[in-house]
Amino acid sequence: MAEIRGNGCRGGRRRAWLLAGVLALAPVVAPPLRVKAAEPERIGVSYQPSLYWALPFYIATQKGWWKEVGLEPTFAVFPAGAPQVAAAQAGSWDVGGTGSVPAILGAARFGLLTIGLTNDESKTNALMVRAARHDAILKDPKQLAGQKLLVTTNSTADYAARACLRKWGLGPREMRFVNLGQAQIISAMIADAGDVVGVWAPNTYTLEEKASAQVLCSGADADAMVPGALITRADFAKAHPDAVAKFLAVYLRGWGWAKANPKEAHDMAKRFYAEGGVEASDHAINQEFALRPTYALDAQLKAMARADGPSQVDGWFSRIGTFMAEVGTIAQAPDAKGYIDDAFMKRVAADPKLRAFATEFDAAAAPH
């Protein structure tokens, strides 16, 4: 066996130290880090089925836009505005869209905030009559006195109908108001059980096509602005302001895309209505897009601005609130400044990425 000498051992140790030094100076190659994507934030979205103003929710879902802003929506669908806003008290949803009447009801009873506009529904909340009587009544509206008016009371159709009567110098007591749901009104008119009705779209188109009815007077004809509302629970908005802003950005993007891609948007609207149980004709869909203006981001901010006093939106909702108090729906109209809040729309405008997302299609869209 060869003898191991001390000098040889020291040389081996010296080589080991040199090797260790080289390794210490070499770059350390670590395994790649796996960055876990942030979990999307859950948000409850409420709406009513087969209504034009809810179309952006459907478009956003089909296009996958919720995920792009980090939201994971669950949808709560209600047959009407009253049960929709009542469900907010139990936390059944966080944000959504509804009519102006339920938005005010929700503000008065449950502290809901109105944070934007869905559309202008003034031309699609209307008094309708059978075509055979249309011209004669329009020439002499006073002949409506004493007749029955089938209408869903405490609704935007009721508000528009009263404005039309007022325009003609008729008081609400000069007609006999019969409170029916919209489906009942349609059935009654098709069955020749009613001549004068108050309805909203898409029921207006259904009556045109199936009951030979014509619009006698709309909210727009009587200077009664009927806005739709984007709403949120106040407690949710306070805890999750960024999520509310993202919700608004998704909604605004939906309208921008729809205006820039009308054919595909019309096809989507037909599918959306059908999924809610309404078979809308091409004419009806065309009318929806033609008669119901929507609001892009800057138009929303302008309508809600209070720099020179109460905003346009304040005025629109205050007049409807007064109507609701007059008919006994609420004891007193709430102060518009207490529930109409543009802070979340401003948050969209102030965030460069969110603003770009919300307005990407606006340049290619028809005027809102």
C-alpha positions as CSV (number, residue, x, y, z in Angstrom):
1,M,0.0,0.0,0.0
2,A,1.4,3.4,-0.9
3,E,2.2,5.7,2.0
4,I,0.2,8.8,2.2
5,R,2.4,11.7,3.1
6,G,1.4,14.8,4.9
7,N,2.4,17.2,2.1
8,G,0.1,15.3,-0.3
9,C,-2.8,15.8,2.0
10,R,-2.2,19.5,2.3
11,G,-2.1,19.7,-1.5
12,G,-5.5,17.9,-1.7
13,R,-7.0,20.3,0.8
14,R,-5.6,23.3,-1.1
15,R,-7.2,22.0,-4.4
16,A,-10.5,21.5,-2.6
17,W,-10.4,25.0,-1.2
18,L,-9.6,26.5,-4.7
19,L,-12.5,24.5,-6.2
20,A,-14.8,25.7,-3.4
21,G,-13.8,29.3,-4.1
22,V,-14.5,29.0,-7.8
23,L,-17.9,27.5,-7.1
24,A,-18.6,30.4,-4.7
25,L,-17.9,32.9,-7.4
26,A,-20.0,31.1,-10.0
27,P,-23.6,32.4,-10.5
28,V,-26.2,30.3,-8.7
29,V,-28.8,29.0,-11.0
30,A,-32.0,28.6,-9.0
31,P,-35.1,26.7,-10.1
32,P,-37.7,29.1,-11.7
33,L,-40.1,30.7,-9.3
34,R,-43.8,29.8,-9.9
35,V,-45.8,33.0,-9.4
36,K,-49.4,32.2,-8.5
37,A,-51.9,34.4,-10.3
38,A,-54.1,36.5,-8.1
39,E,-57.4,35.0,-7.4
40,P,-60.3,36.8,-9.1
41,E,-62.5,38.7,-6.8
42,R,-66.0,37.4,-6.5
43,I,-68.8,39.8,-7.2
44,G,-72.6,39.3,-7.2
45,V,-74.3,41.0,-10.2
46,S,-78.1,41.4,-10.3
47,Y,-80.3,42.2,-13.3
48,Q,-83.7,41.4,-14.9
49,P,-83.8,39.0,-17.9
50,S,-84.4,40.0,-21.5
51,L,-84.0,43.7,-21.0
52,Y,-81.8,45.8,-23.3
53,W,-79.8,47.5,-20.5
54,A,-78.6,44.1,-19.2
55,L,-77.1,43.1,-22.5
56,P,-73.5,44.3,-21.5
57,F,-73.5,41.7,-18.8
58,Y,-74.1,39.0,-21.3
59,I,-71.6,40.3,-23.8
60,A,-68.9,40.5,-21.1
61,T,-69.5,37.0,-20.1
62,Q,-69.4,35.7,-23.7
63,K,-66.2,37.6,-24.3
64,G,-64.4,36.7,-21.0
65,W,-64.0,40.3,-19.9
66,W,-64.8,39.8,-16.3
67,K,-61.6,37.7,-15.8
68,E,-59.5,40.4,-17.6
69,V,-60.2,42.9,-14.8
70,G,-59.9,40.3,-12.1
71,L,-63.6,39.7,-11.3
72,E,-65.5,36.4,-11.0
73,P,-69.2,37.3,-11.2
74,T,-72.2,35.3,-10.0
75,F,-75.5,36.4,-11.4
76,A,-78.8,36.9,-9.6
77,V,-81.8,37.3,-11.9
78,F,-85.1,38.8,-10.8
79,P,-88.4,39.2,-12.6
80,A,-88.9,42.8,-11.5
81,G,-87.1,45.6,-9.7
82,A,-89.0,45.5,-6.4
83,P,-87.8,42.0,-5.4
84,Q,-84.4,42.7,-6.8
85,V,-83.7,45.7,-4.5
86,A,-85.3,43.9,-1.6
87,A,-82.8,41.1,-2.0
88,A,-80.0,43.5,-1.5
89,Q,-80.9,43.8,2.2
90,A,-79.9,40.1,2.6
91,G,-76.6,40.6,0.7
92,S,-77.9,38.5,-2.2
93,W,-75.9,40.6,-4.7
94,D,-73.4,43.4,-4.7
95,V,-73.9,45.4,-7.9
96,G,-76.3,45.5,-10.8
97,G,-78.7,47.3,-13.1
98,T,-82.3,48.2,-12.6
99,G,-85.0,50.7,-13.5
100,S,-85.0,54.2,-12.0
101,V,-88.1,53.5,-9.9
102,P,-86.6,50.5,-8.1
103,A,-83.3,52.3,-7.8
104,I,-85.0,55.1,-5.9
105,L,-87.1,52.6,-3.9
106,G,-83.8,50.8,-3.0
107,A,-82.2,54.1,-1.9
108,A,-85.1,55.0,0.3
109,R,-85.6,51.7,2.0
110,F,-82.2,49.9,1.8
111,G,-79.6,52.6,1.3
112,L,-78.6,51.5,-2.3
113,L,-76.4,53.8,-4.3
114,T,-76.9,54.8,-7.9
115,I,-73.5,54.8,-9.5
116,G,-74.2,55.3,-13.2
117,L,-76.7,55.0,-16.0
118,T,-77.7,52.0,-18.1
119,N,-79.6,53.8,-20.9
120,D,-82.2,56.4,-21.7
121,E,-85.6,54.6,-21.7
122,S,-87.7,57.6,-22.3
123,K,-88.9,56.5,-25.8
124,T,-89.6,52.9,-24.7
125,N,-91.9,53.6,-21.8
126,A,-95.2,54.5,-23.4
127,L,-98.9,54.7,-23.6
128,M,-100.2,52.5,-26.4
129,V,-103.6,52.1,-28.0
130,R,-105.1,50.0,-30.7
131,A,-104.2,51.2,-34.2
132,A,-107.8,51.8,-35.1
133,R,-108.2,54.4,-32.3
134,H,-104.7,56.0,-32.5
135,D,-105.3,58.9,-34.8
136,A,-108.6,59.9,-33.2
137,I,-107.2,59.9,-29.7
138,L,-104.1,61.8,-30.7
139,K,-106.3,64.4,-32.3
140,D,-108.5,64.7,-29.2
141,P,-106.8,63.1,-26.1
142,K,-109.7,64.3,-23.9
143,Q,-111.7,61.3,-25.1
144,L,-109.4,59.2,-22.8
145,A,-111.3,60.6,-19.8
146,G,-113.2,57.9,-18.0
147,Q,-111.5,55.0,-19.8
148,K,-109.5,52.2,-18.2
149,L,-105.7,52.4,-18.4
150,L,-104.0,49.0,-17.9
151,V,-100.6,49.7,-16.4
152,T,-98.1,48.4,-13.9
153,T,-98.5,51.0,-11.2
154,N,-95.5,52.5,-9.4
155,S,-93.3,51.8,-12.5
156,T,-91.6,53.8,-15.2
157,A,-94.5,53.1,-17.5
158,D,-96.8,54.6,-14.9
159,Y,-94.5,57.6,-14.6
160,A,-94.5,58.1,-18.4
161,A,-98.2,57.6,-18.7
162,R,-99.0,60.3,-16.1
163,A,-96.6,62.7,-17.8
164,C,-98.5,62.1,-21.1
165,L,-101.8,62.7,-19.4
166,R,-100.5,65.9,-17.9
167,K,-99.3,67.1,-21.3
168,W,-102.8,66.7,-22.6
169,G,-104.4,68.5,-19.6
170,L,-105.7,65.3,-18.0
171,G,-105.3,64.4,-14.4
172,P,-104.6,60.8,-13.3
173,R,-108.0,60.6,-11.7
174,E,-109.7,61.2,-15.0
175,M,-108.7,57.7,-16.1
176,R,-109.3,54.4,-14.3
177,F,-105.9,53.0,-13.5
178,V,-106.0,49.1,-13.5
179,N,-102.8,47.7,-11.9
180,L,-101.6,44.6,-13.9
181,G,-98.2,43.0,-14.5
182,Q,-96.8,43.5,-18.0
183,A,-97.5,40.0,-19.1
184,Q,-101.1,40.4,-18.0
185,I,-101.4,43.6,-19.9
186,I,-100.1,42.0,-23.1
187,S,-102.5,39.1,-22.7
188,A,-105.4,41.4,-22.1
189,M,-104.7,43.5,-25.2
190,I,-104.2,40.5,-27.4
191,A,-107.5,39.2,-26.2
192,D,-109.3,42.5,-26.9
193,A,-109.8,43.1,-23.1
194,G,-108.0,46.5,-23.1
195,D,-107.6,49.4,-25.5
196,V,-105.2,51.8,-23.6
197,V,-102.1,50.4,-21.9
198,G,-98.9,51.6,-20.3
199,V,-95.9,49.3,-21.1
200,W,-92.2,49.3,-21.6
201,A,-89.9,47.7,-24.1
202,P,-89.7,45.0,-25.3
203,N,-93.4,44.7,-24.6
204,T,-94.1,47.7,-26.8
205,Y,-92.8,45.8,-29.8
206,T,-94.8,42.7,-28.9
207,L,-98.0,44.7,-28.8
208,E,-97.1,46.3,-32.1
209,E,-96.6,42.9,-33.7
210,K,-99.3,40.9,-32.0
211,A,-102.1,43.3,-31.1
212,S,-101.8,46.0,-33.8
213,A,-101.1,48.6,-31.2
214,Q,-99.3,51.9,-31.7
215,V,-97.5,54.2,-29.4
216,L,-99.7,57.1,-28.5
217,C,-97.2,59.0,-26.3
218,S,-93.9,58.1,-24.8
219,G,-92.0,59.5,-21.9
220,A,-89.8,61.4,-24.4
221,D,-92.9,63.0,-26.0
222,A,-94.0,64.3,-22.6
223,D,-90.5,65.5,-21.5
224,A,-90.3,62.7,-18.9
225,M,-86.8,61.4,-18.8
226,V,-86.7,57.8,-17.8
227,P,-83.1,56.7,-17.0
228,G,-82.0,53.2,-16.1
229,A,-79.6,52.9,-13.2
230,L,-76.4,51.1,-12.3
231,I,-76.6,50.3,-8.5
232,T,-74.6,48.9,-5.7
233,R,-75.0,48.1,-2.0
234,A,-73.4,50.9,0.0
235,D,-71.6,48.5,2.4
236,F,-70.1,46.5,-0.5
237,A,-69.0,49.7,-2.3
238,K,-67.3,51.0,0.8
239,A,-65.4,47.8,1.4
240,H,-64.6,47.1,-2.3
241,P,-64.4,50.3,-4.3
242,D,-62.0,48.9,-6.8
243,A,-64.3,46.0,-7.6
244,V,-67.2,48.4,-8.1
245,A,-65.0,50.5,-10.5
246,K,-64.1,47.3,-12.4
247,F,-67.7,46.4,-12.7
248,L,-68.5,49.8,-14.3
249,A,-65.6,49.5,-16.7
250,V,-66.8,46.1,-17.9
251,Y,-70.3,47.5,-18.4
252,L,-69.1,50.5,-20.3
253,R,-66.9,48.3,-22.5
254,G,-69.9,46.2,-23.4
255,W,-71.8,49.2,-24.8
256,G,-68.7,50.4,-26.6
257,W,-68.3,47.1,-28.3
258,A,-72.0,46.7,-29.1
259,K,-72.0,50.1,-30.9
260,A,-68.8,49.2,-32.8
261,N,-70.0,45.8,-33.8
262,P,-73.8,46.2,-34.4
263,K,-74.5,43.0,-36.4
264,E,-72.8,40.7,-33.9
265,A,-74.4,42.7,-31.0
266,H,-77.8,42.3,-32.5
267,D,-77.3,38.6,-32.8
268,M,-76.2,38.4,-29.2
269,A,-79.2,40.4,-28.1
270,K,-81.6,38.0,-29.7
271,R,-79.8,35.1,-28.0
272,F,-79.8,36.9,-24.7
273,Y,-83.5,37.7,-24.9
274,A,-84.3,34.1,-25.9
275,E,-82.4,32.7,-22.9
276,G,-84.7,34.9,-20.8
277,G,-87.8,33.6,-22.5
278,V,-88.5,36.4,-25.0
279,E,-88.4,35.7,-28.7
280,A,-87.7,39.1,-30.1
281,S,-88.0,39.8,-33.8
282,D,-85.3,41.4,-35.9
283,H,-87.5,44.5,-36.0
284,A,-87.7,44.6,-32.2
285,I,-84.0,44.3,-31.7
286,N,-83.4,47.0,-34.3
287,Q,-85.8,49.2,-32.4
288,E,-84.1,48.5,-29.1
289,F,-80.8,49.8,-30.4
290,A,-82.4,52.7,-32.2
291,L,-84.6,54.1,-29.4
292,R,-82.4,53.6,-26.3
293,P,-79.3,55.8,-26.1
294,T,-76.5,54.7,-23.9
295,Y,-73.7,56.6,-22.1
296,A,-70.0,56.2,-22.6
297,L,-67.6,57.1,-19.8
298,D,-67.3,60.8,-20.5
299,A,-71.0,61.2,-21.0
300,Q,-71.7,59.5,-17.7
301,L,-69.3,61.8,-15.9
302,K,-70.9,64.9,-17.6
303,A,-74.5,63.8,-16.7
304,M,-73.5,63.2,-13.0
305,A,-71.3,66.3,-12.6
306,R,-72.3,68.8,-9.8
307,A,-69.7,71.5,-10.5
308,D,-72.4,74.0,-11.2
309,G,-75.1,72.7,-8.8
310,P,-77.3,69.6,-9.0
311,S,-76.4,67.3,-11.8
312,Q,-78.7,66.3,-14.7
313,V,-79.0,62.9,-13.1
314,D,-80.0,64.5,-9.8
315,G,-82.8,66.2,-11.6
316,W,-84.1,63.2,-13.5
317,F,-84.2,61.0,-10.4
318,S,-85.6,63.7,-8.2
319,R,-88.6,64.1,-10.5
320,I,-89.2,60.4,-10.5
321,G,-88.8,60.4,-6.7
322,T,-91.5,63.1,-6.4
323,F,-93.8,60.9,-8.5
324,M,-93.2,58.0,-6.2
325,A,-94.0,60.0,-3.2
326,E,-97.2,61.4,-4.8
327,V,-98.5,57.9,-5.5
328,G,-97.6,56.6,-2.1
329,T,-94.7,54.2,-3.0
330,I,-92.4,56.0,-0.6
331,A,-93.2,58.5,2.1
332,Q,-90.7,61.1,0.9
333,A,-88.4,61.4,-2.1
334,P,-84.8,60.9,-1.0
335,D,-82.2,63.6,-1.6
336,A,-80.4,62.7,-4.8
337,K,-77.1,63.8,-3.4
338,G,-77.5,61.2,-0.7
339,Y,-77.6,58.2,-3.0
340,I,-76.3,59.2,-6.5
341,D,-72.6,58.8,-6.3
342,D,-70.2,59.4,-9.2
343,A,-67.0,58.5,-7.2
344,F,-66.8,55.1,-8.8
345,M,-67.2,56.3,-12.3
346,K,-64.5,58.9,-11.5
347,R,-62.3,56.0,-10.3
348,V,-62.6,54.4,-13.7
349,A,-61.6,57.7,-15.4
350,A,-58.6,58.2,-13.1
351,D,-57.1,54.7,-13.6
352,P,-55.3,54.7,-17.1
353,K,-55.6,51.0,-17.5
354,L,-59.2,50.8,-16.4
355,R,-60.2,53.8,-18.6
356,A,-58.5,52.3,-21.6
357,F,-60.3,49.0,-21.0
358,A,-63.7,50.7,-20.6
359,T,-63.3,52.9,-23.7
360,E,-61.3,50.7,-26.1
361,F,-64.2,50.4,-28.7
362,D,-65.6,53.9,-28.3
363,A,-63.7,55.5,-31.2
364,A,-65.1,52.9,-33.6
365,A,-68.6,53.1,-32.2
366,A,-71.6,55.2,-33.4
367,P,-72.3,58.2,-31.2
368,H,-73.9,57.3,-27.9
